[in-house]
Amino acid sequence: MKNEILKLPKDSVVYRSYDILRIEVIENYKYLIKDKVWPGIIKMLNRLKIENDLYIITLRNNRKNLLKQLKYFNLVKYFKEIINGNHLSSPWETKIGLLKNKIIDPADTIIIGDTEADIIAGNKLEIITCAVRSGIRNDNHLKLYKPNYILDNANELEKLINKKIIA
């Protein structure tokens, strides 16, 4: 049934209803707390926060549940700002709009994300892109968008930092 709905025109009533329901379900707090924080990521965030401004840029619609989830995982304190926005244009164009006034020096900026929107936005802004395999897209899909790096875990991010590629 899902595949049949996804084949419908995006402006059809059935497709829009399905999309609204999908967003309501995936942004439901009882599901959000089932997410996991990467092993080692807290240590990494502590290290990165010392010399960097960290931002969350997300297209999540439900800000209340976003903040509640970040508080549940004790992550809010690591970020200078948590920015969410509904995408009125394409997801990557929306991310560019949310991100571009935060970039001081593209050479010192990195975007870490799990979707093509993150990678495309980073590439268009000429910043380093790191795709993570822990998200909703598979490896082959991520590679189509040519991120600078594809990471499996926080240890790989640590290696990039130690090589002075980022931060």
C-alpha positions in Angstrom: 0.0 0.0 0.0 2.8 2.4 0.9 4.6 2.0 -2.4 1.3 2.5 -4.3 0.7 5.8 -2.4 4.2 7.0 -3.1 3.6 6.6 -6.8 0.7 9.0 -6.7 1.2 12.6 -7.7 2.6 14.6 -4.7 -0.3 17.1 -4.9 -2.9 14.3 -4.6 -5.1 14.3 -1.5 -4.1 10.7 -0.6 -0.3 11.4 -1.0 -0.5 14.6 1.1 -2.6 12.8 3.8 -0.1 10.0 3.9 2.8 12.5 4.2 1.2 14.4 7.0 0.5 11.1 8.9 4.0 9.9 8.3 5.5 13.1 9.7 3.2 12.9 12.7 4.3 9.4 13.5 8.0 9.8 13.0 8.0 13.0 15.1 5.9 11.4 17.9 7.9 11.6 21.1 7.3 7.9 22.0 9.2 7.0 18.8 11.8 9.7 19.2 13.1 8.4 22.5 13.8 5.1 20.7 16.6 6.8 18.8 20.1 6.1 19.9 23.1 8.4 20.4 26.2 7.2 18.7 28.7 5.6 21.1 31.5 8.1 21.7 29.4 11.1 20.4 29.2 12.8 23.9 33.0 12.8 24.2 33.2 14.1 20.6 30.7 16.9 21.3 32.6 17.9 24.4 35.7 18.2 22.4 34.2 20.0 19.4 32.3 22.5 21.6 35.6 23.8 23.1 36.7 25.5 19.9 33.6 25.5 17.7 30.1 26.8 17.5 27.8 23.8 17.0 24.4 24.0 15.4 21.6 21.6 14.8 19.9 22.4 11.5 16.9 20.2 10.9 13.7 20.0 8.9 11.8 18.5 11.8 8.4 20.1 12.1 7.6 19.6 15.7 10.0 21.8 17.6 8.5 20.9 21.0 9.3 17.2 20.5 12.6 18.0 18.9 13.7 19.9 22.0 12.2 17.3 24.3 14.1 14.5 22.5 17.4 16.5 22.7 16.8 17.1 26.4 16.0 13.4 27.0 19.4 12.6 25.5 21.1 15.5 27.3 22.3 17.0 24.1 21.0 20.6 24.2 24.0 22.0 26.1 26.4 21.2 23.2 24.7 23.4 20.7 24.9 27.2 20.3 21.5 27.1 18.5 18.9 24.5 17.4 17.3 25.6 14.2 14.3 23.8 12.7 12.2 24.8 9.7 9.5 23.5 7.5 10.6 23.1 4.0 8.5 25.2 1.6 10.9 24.6 -1.2 13.1 21.6 -1.7 14.7 20.2 1.6 18.2 21.1 0.5 17.2 24.7 -0.4 15.5 25.1 2.9 18.6 23.8 4.7 20.7 26.3 2.8 18.4 29.1 3.9 18.6 28.0 7.5 22.4 27.5 7.4 23.9 30.2 5.2 23.8 33.1 7.7 25.6 30.8 10.2 28.7 30.2 8.0 31.5 32.6 8.7 34.2 30.8 6.8 33.2 27.9 4.5 36.7 26.4 4.9 36.1 26.1 8.7 32.5 24.7 8.3 31.3 21.1 8.1 27.9 19.7 7.8 27.2 16.2 9.2 24.0 14.6 8.1 22.1 11.5 7.1 20.2 12.6 4.0 20.8 13.9 0.5 19.4 17.3 1.6 22.3 17.7 4.0 24.9 16.7 1.4 23.5 18.8 -1.4 23.2 21.9 0.9 26.8 21.4 2.0 28.1 21.0 -1.5 26.2 24.0 -2.8 27.6 26.1 0.1 31.1 24.7 -0.6 31.6 23.3 2.9 32.9 19.9 3.9 30.2 17.3 3.9 30.1 14.2 6.1 27.3 11.7 5.5 26.5 9.3 8.3 25.4 5.7 7.8 23.4 5.7 10.9 20.4 7.5 9.4 17.6 6.9 7.1 19.5 6.5 3.8 21.7 3.6 2.7 25.3 3.9 1.6 24.6 3.7 -2.1 22.0 6.4 -1.9 24.4 8.7 0.1 27.3 8.1 -2.4 25.1 9.4 -5.3 25.4 12.9 -3.8 29.2 12.9 -3.4 29.8 13.8 0.2 33.4 14.5 1.1 33.3 11.7 3.7 30.9 8.9 4.8 31.2 8.0 8.4 30.1 4.9 10.3 30.7 6.1 13.9 32.2 8.8 16.1 35.6 7.1 15.9 35.8 8.0 12.2 34.9 11.6 13.0 37.6 11.6 15.6 40.1 10.5 12.9 39.1 13.4 10.7 39.6 15.8 13.5 43.0 14.3 14.4 44.1 14.7 10.8 43.0 18.4 11.1 40.6 17.9 8.2 37.9 19.4 10.3 37.8 21.4 13.5 
